[in-house]
Amino acid sequence: MKFGQRFSKNTFKSFLAALILTAGVVGAASTALAAGELVTEEQTKIISASLLQTGGTVFPIGNDNAAYAEFFTGQSFLFPMANDTVNVANVTFAPSCINNWHTHSGSCQVLVGVSGRGYYQIWGQEPVEMKPGESVTIPEGTKHWHGAAGNSWFQHLSIMSRGAGTTWLEPVDQNVYRQLK
């Protein structure tokens, strides 16, 4: 397997189903959502309507990702779904919202496109578009970023081992990001 290997929708579908069952993903994670501000019912309707135009959404949007706002270029939302042995979270990015360059310790990071359109980039490689059903494994310690395309909401699952750490680095060069289609 090479760094940043992508899997087809069918290949990853069975793995994700097994992971979700194993991790005991639950639909209501009220205690896990206390970190960010609550998203109002009106905000949820607006975001869901925008996501519906790009194929809909499977998982709840969650709450404002206020705890990590300084590392994102726009608004994002976080819905933690499981954190027993594997951390699984649905991350929703507003159009043009991306996160800073960063690395993870103690785990690789699997990103699974859920809705909309976005990008990820591994340091030293070209940015890669992500759509629903596509996935990538970012190896532990690999500098990367991910987020929404300029004109689309984007949701992805973030899957990592429990206890993994994140080291936040510099922002992505906005001149480079704006050139992405």
Backbone bond lengths (Angstrom), bond angles and torsions (degrees), N, CA, C in turn:
res aa  C-N    CA-C-N  psi(-1)  N-CA   C-N-CA  omega(-1)  CA-C   N-CA-C  phi
1 M - - - 1.439 - - 1.525 109.14 -
2 K 1.326 117.73 134.42 1.462 120.79 177.76 1.523 110.39 -94.80
3 F 1.327 117.24 161.97 1.461 121.33 178.42 1.511 109.15 -58.00
4 G 1.324 115.85 138.71 1.455 120.58 176.44 1.516 113.05 69.82
5 Q 1.335 118.38 22.95 1.465 120.34 -178.89 1.517 109.95 -61.22
6 R 1.322 115.50 138.94 1.458 121.55 179.36 1.514 108.97 -104.21
7 F 1.308 116.07 146.30 1.448 121.72 178.49 1.521 108.86 -114.18
8 S 1.306 116.93 150.60 1.456 120.19 176.23 1.523 109.19 -72.60
9 K 1.313 115.56 164.39 1.457 121.72 179.54 1.528 110.60 -57.86
10 N 1.315 118.23 -43.79 1.465 121.31 -177.77 1.516 112.38 -69.49
11 T 1.328 117.96 -40.46 1.453 121.18 -179.56 1.517 110.70 -62.09
12 F 1.326 116.60 -43.34 1.449 119.83 -174.81 1.514 112.38 -82.56
13 K 1.334 117.90 -22.86 1.453 121.91 -175.61 1.530 111.95 -56.48
14 S 1.331 117.81 -47.49 1.459 120.04 -178.37 1.529 110.95 -69.33
15 F 1.340 117.80 -37.40 1.461 120.77 176.88 1.522 110.91 -61.93
16 L 1.337 117.06 -45.04 1.455 121.01 -178.75 1.523 110.64 -64.49
17 A 1.341 117.23 -41.46 1.465 120.28 178.48 1.525 110.30 -59.94
18 A 1.321 117.10 -44.56 1.463 120.95 179.43 1.523 110.54 -64.95
19 L 1.330 117.05 -41.46 1.457 121.10 179.93 1.522 110.67 -62.69
20 I 1.314 116.18 -44.50 1.465 120.09 -178.79 1.527 110.24 -63.06
21 L 1.326 116.92 -43.58 1.460 119.61 177.91 1.524 111.01 -63.98
22 T 1.316 116.95 -44.05 1.458 121.21 -178.15 1.517 111.87 -65.02
23 A 1.310 115.97 -42.18 1.461 120.37 -176.96 1.521 112.06 -77.22
24 G 1.313 117.86 -13.10 1.464 120.64 179.35 1.508 112.55 69.33
25 V 1.321 116.18 46.64 1.457 120.45 -179.85 1.521 109.57 -61.72
26 V 1.315 115.56 133.27 1.451 120.56 179.18 1.514 109.85 -120.30
27 G 1.318 116.45 151.59 1.457 121.53 -178.54 1.510 113.52 -74.85
28 A 1.313 118.08 -26.60 1.457 120.75 -177.67 1.521 108.55 -116.14
29 A 1.303 115.64 111.06 1.469 119.58 -179.74 1.520 108.92 -120.85
30 S 1.317 116.46 54.37 1.451 120.86 -172.10 1.522 112.78 -58.95
31 T 1.315 119.07 -38.29 1.459 118.92 -179.23 1.517 111.35 -71.35
32 A 1.328 118.36 -29.71 1.457 121.75 -179.36 1.519 111.94 -76.87
33 L 1.329 117.74 -15.76 1.456 120.77 -174.70 1.524 113.23 -92.02
34 A 1.303 118.18 3.02 1.452 120.76 -174.53 1.523 114.05 -67.76
35 A 1.329 119.53 -15.70 1.461 122.05 -173.78 1.523 113.61 -68.04
36 G 1.320 118.88 -39.52 1.456 121.60 -176.04 1.510 111.59 -104.99
37 E 1.331 114.70 172.51 1.454 119.64 177.35 1.519 109.66 -72.28
38 L 1.327 115.36 148.81 1.454 119.84 178.90 1.520 109.87 -70.28
39 V 1.310 115.34 139.77 1.452 121.49 175.59 1.518 106.69 -86.50
40 T 1.320 116.64 131.24 1.454 119.39 -178.46 1.522 110.14 -71.62
41 E 1.308 115.23 161.47 1.463 120.67 178.10 1.533 110.14 -60.59
42 E 1.326 117.00 -38.46 1.466 120.96 179.02 1.532 111.30 -65.23
43 Q 1.350 117.53 -43.49 1.464 120.73 177.22 1.528 110.65 -61.83
44 T 1.325 116.72 -41.74 1.461 120.72 179.10 1.523 110.59 -60.94
45 K 1.326 117.83 -41.92 1.469 121.36 179.10 1.525 111.14 -63.24
46 I 1.321 117.21 -43.59 1.467 121.44 -179.05 1.527 110.67 -65.23
47 I 1.327 116.92 -47.09 1.468 120.91 -179.72 1.527 110.15 -64.86
48 S 1.331 116.46 -44.31 1.466 119.96 179.77 1.520 111.43 -62.37
49 A 1.333 117.93 -39.17 1.469 121.03 177.62 1.527 110.51 -63.84
50 S 1.324 117.14 -39.99 1.469 120.44 177.53 1.517 110.94 -65.32
51 L 1.327 116.97 -42.48 1.461 120.96 178.91 1.528 111.52 -67.83
52 L 1.333 117.00 -31.88 1.461 120.84 179.13 1.524 110.86 -61.28
53 Q 1.316 116.98 -33.22 1.469 121.33 178.72 1.522 111.47 -66.91
54 T 1.322 117.98 -20.12 1.468 121.48 -179.95 1.521 111.70 -113.71
55 G 1.329 117.34 25.31 1.452 120.42 174.90 1.511 115.35 111.78
56 G 1.320 117.67 0.10 1.455 120.06 177.61 1.505 113.20 85.38
57 T 1.312 114.85 -174.61 1.451 121.30 179.49 1.518 109.57 -137.17
58 V 1.302 116.66 145.13 1.452 122.33 -177.77 1.520 110.43 -97.90
59 F 1.319 117.09 -39.37 1.452 122.34 -173.47 1.527 110.63 -108.41
60 P 1.328 117.60 155.89 1.465 120.66 177.08 1.533 111.64 -59.46
61 I 1.308 115.70 152.32 1.466 122.42 -179.40 1.526 110.35 -71.74
62 G 1.307 117.54 -37.19 1.457 120.61 -179.67 1.510 111.78 90.21
63 N 1.311 115.41 -151.14 1.460 122.35 -177.11 1.515 111.55 -113.57
64 D 1.329 114.20 163.37 1.457 120.75 176.31 1.529 108.65 -52.56
65 N 1.316 116.66 131.76 1.463 122.77 -177.43 1.536 109.57 -83.06
66 A 1.328 115.82 51.92 1.464 122.27 -173.13 1.523 113.11 -61.07
67 A 1.317 118.21 -33.55 1.469 121.34 -176.69 1.527 111.99 -62.95
68 Y 1.344 117.49 -25.47 1.465 121.40 -177.33 1.526 112.41 -118.20
69 A 1.318 117.54 12.90 1.470 122.17 -174.87 1.529 112.68 -54.82
70 E 1.322 118.32 -33.81 1.463 120.20 -177.84 1.528 112.73 -66.92
71 F 1.335 117.70 -15.12 1.464 121.59 -178.61 1.525 112.47 -103.60
72 F 1.336 117.58 8.15 1.461 123.54 -179.67 1.527 109.46 -123.11
73 T 1.339 116.79 148.05 1.461 120.70 -177.34 1.523 112.78 -85.98
74 G 1.291 118.32 -4.34 1.462 122.26 -179.32 1.519 108.86 -160.07
75 Q 1.314 115.33 -159.85 1.452 119.80 -176.61 1.526 111.50 -82.70
76 S 1.325 114.74 136.81 1.457 121.01 174.90 1.518 108.45 -138.10
77 F 1.321 114.65 159.93 1.453 122.01 -178.21 1.522 108.62 -130.47
78 L 1.332 116.45 150.45 1.459 120.85 -175.58 1.527 109.92 -131.32
79 F 1.339 115.80 130.01 1.457 121.59 174.62 1.526 108.42 -125.33
80 P 1.350 117.63 96.85 1.463 120.33 176.26 1.526 109.37 -67.20
81 M 1.334 116.19 131.33 1.461 119.99 -176.66 1.513 113.03 -112.70
82 A 1.304 118.88 -30.84 1.462 121.74 178.97 1.514 108.30 -156.02
83 N 1.314 116.40 143.30 1.459 119.07 177.68 1.519 111.71 -150.28
84 D 1.312 116.09 31.88 1.458 120.24 178.63 1.527 109.87 -73.20
85 T 1.311 117.63 -79.73 1.459 121.50 174.68 1.515 110.89 -107.46
86 V 1.325 115.88 -17.51 1.457 122.10 179.99 1.521 108.01 -130.36
87 N 1.326 117.16 129.68 1.456 120.47 173.73 1.520 108.52 -85.02
88 V 1.318 116.13 123.33 1.457 122.30 176.11 1.519 106.65 -125.41
89 A 1.316 116.84 126.16 1.458 120.96 178.59 1.519 109.57 -139.06
90 N 1.316 115.80 142.42 1.452 121.40 171.34 1.529 106.51 -92.65
91 V 1.323 116.82 123.31 1.463 121.84 179.36 1.519 107.33 -112.37
92 T 1.328 116.13 128.24 1.455 122.70 179.02 1.526 108.38 -111.22
93 F 1.329 116.35 126.34 1.464 122.84 -179.79 1.527 109.03 -111.07
94 A 1.325 117.57 131.32 1.466 121.37 171.02 1.526 108.26 -68.82
95 P 1.343 118.16 159.06 1.469 119.40 177.44 1.534 111.32 -51.11
96 S 1.321 116.74 137.19 1.468 125.52 179.86 1.525 114.32 72.12
97 C 1.316 118.18 3.60 1.463 120.56 178.43 1.523 109.44 -88.12
98 I 1.310 115.60 123.99 1.469 121.69 174.25 1.522 107.81 -134.37
99 N 1.322 115.96 164.78 1.456 117.46 176.15 1.528 110.30 -100.35
100 N 1.312 115.67 167.84 1.462 122.20 177.42 1.529 110.06 -67.36
101 W 1.317 115.48 165.05 1.455 120.40 168.17 1.521 106.89 -57.45
102 H 1.323 116.98 143.95 1.462 120.77 179.05 1.521 109.98 -161.65
103 T 1.324 115.14 167.04 1.464 122.41 174.71 1.524 108.12 -129.89
104 H 1.331 116.08 161.44 1.461 121.85 175.62 1.520 109.10 -121.05
105 S 1.310 115.91 139.40 1.463 120.92 175.21 1.521 108.39 -114.73
106 G 1.323 115.52 147.55 1.451 120.38 178.18 1.517 114.56 83.16
107 S 1.334 117.97 0.06 1.463 120.55 179.71 1.522 109.88 -172.95
108 C 1.320 114.42 151.61 1.456 118.62 164.15 1.524 105.86 -75.97
109 Q 1.315 118.01 175.22 1.463 121.88 173.81 1.519 107.46 -127.40
110 V 1.318 116.28 126.19 1.458 121.46 173.82 1.524 106.98 -100.79
111 L 1.318 116.27 126.80 1.460 122.28 175.38 1.522 107.50 -109.96
112 V 1.325 116.59 131.76 1.461 122.11 178.68 1.523 107.71 -124.33
113 G 1.325 117.45 116.28 1.455 120.88 176.55 1.516 110.23 -63.14
114 V 1.337 116.51 131.69 1.460 121.51 -177.79 1.523 110.87 -113.37
115 S 1.328 117.38 -44.25 1.456 120.70 -175.74 1.520 109.69 -156.13
116 G 1.316 115.73 148.86 1.458 120.60 177.70 1.516 111.96 79.14
117 R 1.327 114.60 -152.77 1.465 120.25 -176.70 1.515 108.75 -142.54
118 G 1.337 115.47 135.86 1.452 119.99 -179.97 1.511 111.70 -149.20
119 Y 1.316 114.97 -167.40 1.469 122.16 -179.32 1.514 109.62 -141.48
120 Y 1.326 114.81 158.35 1.457 122.15 164.35 1.519 105.85 -137.38
121 Q 1.311 115.84 157.28 1.460 120.44 175.93 1.516 109.06 -145.02
122 I 1.309 115.43 132.34 1.453 122.78 172.55 1.520 107.23 -96.81
123 W 1.327 116.97 135.88 1.461 122.58 -178.01 1.528 110.34 -49.18
124 G 1.341 116.13 130.47 1.460 121.68 178.07 1.518 113.74 86.99
125 Q 1.329 117.47 -3.81 1.463 121.82 178.56 1.523 109.42 -118.81
126 E 1.318 116.04 166.42 1.467 121.07 177.68 1.536 109.88 -75.60
127 P 1.356 118.22 151.11 1.467 120.33 173.89 1.530 109.96 -60.91
128 V 1.328 115.82 147.93 1.464 122.26 -179.18 1.525 108.69 -124.60
129 E 1.318 115.97 130.99 1.457 121.31 177.88 1.526 110.01 -71.16
130 M 1.344 116.13 142.50 1.468 121.80 175.42 1.516 109.22 -122.84
131 K 1.324 114.88 136.48 1.463 122.44 176.65 1.521 108.67 -127.93
132 P 1.326 117.62 169.96 1.468 120.51 179.16 1.527 112.06 -54.70
133 G 1.325 114.99 135.81 1.458 121.56 178.13 1.510 114.31 89.28
134 E 1.324 117.87 -12.03 1.461 120.86 178.45 1.522 108.74 -91.15
135 S 1.322 115.61 148.90 1.454 119.66 -179.38 1.519 110.43 -139.94
136 V 1.301 114.55 160.58 1.456 121.59 176.70 1.528 107.64 -145.95
137 T 1.313 116.03 145.46 1.457 121.73 173.16 1.518 107.85 -107.46
138 I 1.313 116.16 118.65 1.461 122.52 177.60 1.533 106.26 -95.53
139 P 1.324 118.54 115.37 1.471 120.18 -177.95 1.531 112.32 -62.43
140 E 1.314 115.77 151.45 1.460 122.12 176.65 1.525 109.91 -52.89
141 G 1.336 116.55 138.12 1.458 121.96 176.51 1.517 114.85 77.98
142 T 1.323 118.41 4.86 1.468 122.08 -177.20 1.527 110.28 -91.47
143 K 1.318 116.29 125.46 1.458 122.09 -179.92 1.533 108.79 -72.03
144 H 1.349 116.62 128.61 1.464 121.16 -176.88 1.525 110.47 -159.90
145 W 1.329 115.09 171.81 1.470 122.40 171.15 1.523 107.78 -144.37
146 H 1.345 116.30 166.01 1.461 121.72 176.02 1.515 109.60 -158.90
147 G 1.340 115.57 159.27 1.453 120.38 178.50 1.512 111.39 165.45
148 A 1.319 115.45 -167.29 1.461 123.14 -173.16 1.520 112.49 -79.74
149 A 1.319 114.88 154.78 1.464 121.07 168.42 1.530 107.47 -70.37
150 G 1.311 116.61 164.31 1.457 120.77 -175.92 1.515 115.08 -63.31
151 N 1.322 117.07 -26.46 1.464 120.17 -174.93 1.532 113.29 -118.67
152 S 1.329 118.14 19.65 1.462 119.97 -174.78 1.519 111.73 -145.08
153 W 1.321 115.90 140.69 1.453 119.98 165.39 1.518 106.77 -66.24
154 F 1.314 117.20 156.56 1.451 120.82 179.61 1.522 109.61 -147.83
155 Q 1.328 116.04 136.02 1.458 121.28 173.37 1.514 108.84 -125.21
156 H 1.323 115.61 139.43 1.457 119.93 171.35 1.519 109.20 -140.64
157 L 1.316 114.90 153.28 1.449 120.06 169.21 1.512 107.09 -85.50
158 S 1.307 116.33 139.87 1.457 122.93 172.36 1.519 106.12 -113.19
159 I 1.325 115.75 122.63 1.460 120.71 -176.48 1.530 108.21 -123.60
160 M 1.342 115.53 121.35 1.464 121.22 -179.84 1.526 109.24 -146.12
161 S 1.320 116.11 161.70 1.464 120.88 175.64 1.519 109.80 -66.52
162 R 1.310 115.32 146.89 1.466 120.84 176.39 1.525 108.85 -60.69
163 G 1.323 116.53 137.88 1.455 121.37 178.06 1.517 114.32 88.82
164 A 1.332 117.32 -1.71 1.471 120.23 178.54 1.525 109.42 -64.50
165 G 1.321 115.50 150.73 1.460 120.51 179.45 1.515 111.67 -112.58
166 T 1.320 115.28 160.19 1.466 122.02 177.17 1.522 108.10 -125.88
167 T 1.320 116.11 131.47 1.459 121.84 172.87 1.523 106.73 -109.63
168 W 1.325 115.68 112.89 1.467 120.91 -178.83 1.517 109.77 -83.16
169 L 1.319 115.50 137.13 1.462 122.48 -176.68 1.520 109.95 -120.55
170 E 1.323 117.25 -155.76 1.459 122.57 -174.51 1.528 112.54 -70.78
171 P 1.336 116.25 156.98 1.468 119.67 174.98 1.532 111.49 -64.68
172 V 1.315 115.47 155.34 1.461 122.57 174.79 1.526 108.14 -70.38
173 D 1.323 118.04 142.03 1.463 122.58 176.82 1.533 108.51 -62.12
174 Q 1.322 116.45 113.13 1.470 120.83 -176.68 1.525 113.03 -65.19
175 N 1.318 118.16 -27.66 1.464 119.88 176.66 1.536 110.69 -65.86
176 V 1.312 116.94 -38.05 1.471 121.41 176.85 1.527 109.82 -69.76
177 Y 1.329 116.90 -45.27 1.469 121.37 -178.78 1.545 111.02 -60.14
178 R 1.326 116.87 -44.10 1.474 120.92 -177.64 1.529 113.01 -63.11
179 Q 1.323 118.14 -20.04 1.463 121.30 178.53 1.514 113.02 -78.72
180 L 1.334 117.87 -12.73 1.464 120.59 179.21 1.524 109.71 -70.88
181 K 1.294 117.42 142.05 1.478 121.74 -178.75 1.504 110.84 -83.87
